[in-house]
């Protein structure tokens, strides 16, 4: 059988050093942040459902990418388990999250048994990777938000404030790195993994992160200044690592973006990479040093 001829796609648009359609990216970012702010302000439990939907889409994107390498993870148990994990983390806390994670992993492996022996180890290993990388890390959002009490209607409790700090500091890392990289980037940080990432961009991320974390933790959470500085340093390290990991995954799978779900940004996974990497350490730091 002959392979079908490739579909002509026309010349690719050159977006310059930004590497993306900037107007579309800004518009999408504003809409996303507005949706997040509205859910947190009016009924914070709604934000948990927003997170659950995003993770379900992320599992679909990652599963589609893995199939390019002949790795077929069972999306149904992973998606159902993801929603359960995020909800129990919010409503019942860390012990329930551990239990839900273990049960989801076991159910997923049992699901794979129905396919037989061929490819079991490969698909089961990839499934556990997806489980930890997406729903388990995302479930720390539920732990963070529950710091003020699950289903608490007080709009500015510790949980909501913690989520605001976590999101804005991570956004500061991405924004600071993007601006500094576009304006001053010359020395590549990792040319093989992410050619557009530079040490100048990393410096911009660090400055923006530390400044944002120091300001938000001292003013919004009444925390110590040194905790804010520490949080900023942790976030810039973890956000950069998360971005590099996502780049490695995409290069290994041979895709530029996980999907085109968000105009100017790519897929959900292309926006979750830094957030997934930072939520757990930020929750730990705030839980033990601030709340």
N, C-alpha and C positions, 0 to 999 in steps of 0.2 A: 504494500500500500504506500502510495506516495504521500509525503507531507503536504498539507495545503499551503499555498503561497501566502507569505506574510501580508497582512493588511497594511496598506500605506497609511501612515499616520501624519505625514507632512513634517515640516521642519519644527523642531522643538524651540519653544520660546526661551530666549536668554534673559534671565532675571538678574544678571550681573553677579556681583559678589554676594548678594543676599541669598542667592540660591533658591529663591521662592518668589511667588507672586505676592509682593508685599501688601498691596491693597486688600486682596482676598484674605491674606493671613491675618491682617489687623481686624478686618470685619468679623471673621470667624472667632478670633480671640475675644473680641468685645461681646459678641453674642453668648459665647460659652461662659465667660465670667459673669455676665448679667444673669444667666440661668442659675449658676451656682449661688450667686448672692441672693436671688429671689427665694430659692429653696431653703437656704439657711435662715433667712430673715422671717419668712412667713410660717414655716413648719419644718424644723430641722430634720425630722424623721424622713421628710421627702428627699433630702439630700442622700440618704442611704440608698433609696431606690434609684436615684440618678447614678450613683456609683455602681450599683448592681447591673444596671442596663449597660453602662460603659464597659464593664468587665465581660459581660456576655458577648458584646460586639468584639471586644479584644480577643476572646477565645476563638470566635469565628475567624477573625483575621489571621491569627497565628496558626490556627488549624489549616486554613487555606494555604498559607505559606509553607507549612511543613509538608503538605501533600506534593509540593514541587520536588521534594527530596524523597518521595515515596514513603513518607511517614504519615500514618493515618491515625490520629488520636480520636477517641470517641467523644464527640462534642456534647451529646445529650447529658450523660452523667456529669461531665465537667461543668456544664452550664448550670444545671440544677444544683449541683454541689456548691458552685460559686455563690449563687444567690443565698443558699442556706448559710454558708460560712459567714458572709457579710452581715446577714441579719442576726445570727446568734452572737456574733462579736459585739454588735450594738446592744442587743437586748439582754444578753446573758454573760458577757465578759470573756476573758482569755481562756479559762478552762473549757468552756463550751466551744470556743474556736478550735482548740487543739483536738477535741473529740470530733467535731464536724470535719476537720481536715483529714484525720485518720480514716473516718468512715468513707469519705468521698474517694480517697485513694484506693481503699479496698474495693468499693463498689465499682470503680473504674476498671480495676484489674479483673474483677469477675466479669464485667461487661466484655472485656477483650477476650476472655476465655471462649466466648461463643464463636469467635472467628477461627479458632483452632491454634495450632502450634506456630505456623509460619508467621514470622514477624512479631511474635508476642513480646519478646524482650525489648526490641526497638520501640514499639508503639507504647508499651507500658512505661518505659523510661522517659519517653517524650511526654507522656501524659502527666507523670509526676512533676516533671519540669514545668509544664504549663500550669499545673495546680499550684505550685509554690510561687512561681513568678507572677502570676496574675491574681487569682482570688485570695490566696493566703496573705500576700503583701497588702492587697487592697483592703483586707479585713481590718487592718490597723486603723483605717479611717473610722470604722465602727467603734473601735476601742477609744480612739481620740474623742469622737463626738459624744460618747457616753460618759465622759468625765463630768459633765454637768447633770448626769442622770438621763437615762433613756426615756424618750417620750416626755421630756420636760419642755414646757411651753415658754420658759424664760428665754428670751431671744438672745441675750448676751451672756450665757453661762460659760463656764470654763471650756466645755467641749466645743462650742461654736467659736470662741476666741482662738482655741488651739487650731481648729481647721483653717481659720482665716490666716493665722501666722504661718502655718505649714504651706498653704497655697501661695501666699504672697511672697514668702521668702524663696520658694522654689521658682516662681515666676521671675523674681528679681535675678536669680542665678542665670536663667535662660536669657532674659532680656539684656543683662549686663554683658554676658558673654557674646551675644549676637551683635550688639552695638560695637563693643570693643574689637571683636573679630573683623567686622566689616570695615571699621575705620582704620585699625592699626595692625590687623593680623598679617604677620610675615613668617613667623616660625611655626611650622606645623607640629602639633602635639603628637599625632599618630597618623602619618600619611597613608599607611596601609588600611587602617580601620576607618578613619574619618578624615579625609583630606582637608575639609573646610574648617576643622577645629584647630585653633592655634593657641599658643601659650599666652599671647596677648589677650585673646578672648577669655582664657581661663583666669587671667588676672582681673579682667573686667567683671567676671562672674564672682570672684572672691570679694572684691570691693563692694559690689552691689549687695551680695548676700550678707556680709557682715554688717553693713550699714542698715539694711532692712531688718535683720534679725535683732540687732541691738535696739533699734527704735521700737519695733513692735512688741518685743518681750518686756522692755522696761515701761512702756506706756500702756499697752493694752492688757498685759498680764501682771504688771507690777513686779516683774522679776528682776534679778540682779543683772547689772550690766555685763559682768563676765559670762553669765549664762547666755546672754544674747550673742556675744562674740563667739562663744563656743558653738552655739547653734549654727551661726553663719558659716563657720569653718566646716562643720560636719555636713551641712547641706551642700556646700559647693563641692566637697569631695564626693558625696554620694550621688548628687545630681549628675556630675560629670561622668562618674562610673556608670550610672544608669543609661546615659546617652550613648556611651561607648559600647555597652553591652547590646543595646538595641541596634547600633550600627553593625556590630559583628553578626548579629542574628540575620539582619537583612542582607548583608554581603554573602553570608553562607547560603542563604536561601535564594540569592540571585534576584532580589527585588529592590526597587528604589524606595517605594513607600508600601506600607502594609495594605493600604487601600486608598480610595479617594473620598472617604466619608466626610472629611472636613476640608473645605476648599482652602487652598493655600498652605495646608499643614500636612495633608496626606490622610492616614488613617488614625483611628483612636489610639492604637499602639504607639504611633509617632508622637503623640502628646502625653501619653501616660508614662513614658520611659523614666523621666526624671522624678515624677511624682511617686511612682511605685518604689523607687530606690530610696527616697527620703522619708516616707511616712513612718516607717518603723523606728528608725533612730530618733526622729523628732518626737514621736510619742513617748519613747523611753526617757528622753531628756526632760521633757515637760512634766511627765508623770512623776518623776523622782526629784526634780529640782525646782519645779515651779508650782504645780497644782497642790 
